[in-house]
Amino acid sequence: MISVIGNRNTIMGFGLCGLEDLHEVDYSITEQELLELIETVESDTILIEQVLAQKIVLPQEKQFIIIPSDDIVQDDIDVLVAQSLGLSGE
């Protein structure tokens, strides 16, 4: 199983890809809260957003794959979906 830790847009994207163990968090999450969440995740492989990964020292017990954070993509998810479907998105 692969788990994902990220914000709303990231979680929605990976959910649409078929991943089911999704953990939505705000970028304002504290280090302690993030570490506690990681401890509760049963998967040994975790996709985690870059902004969140930079907040902590990643535990060695699990394998982490760091994914670009939402702040790199400025477009709203609704606009991206509309554009990909050929709609105006405005």
NORCOR-V109861 format. One line per field, one symbol per residue. ss: DSSP state (A for helix, B for strand, O for the rest). burial: b if it has 9 or more other ideal C-beta (glycine too) atoms within 8 Angstrom, else e. Layout:
ss->???
burial->???
This chain:
ss->OBBBBBOAAAAAAAAAOOOOBBBBOOOOOOAAAAAAAAAAOOOOBBBBBAAAAOOOOOOOOOBBBBBOOAAAOOOOAAAAAAAAOOOOOO
burial->ebbbbbbebbbbbbbeeebebbbebeeebeeebbbebbeebebebbbbbbbbbeebeeeeebebeebebbeeeeeebebbbbbeeeeebe
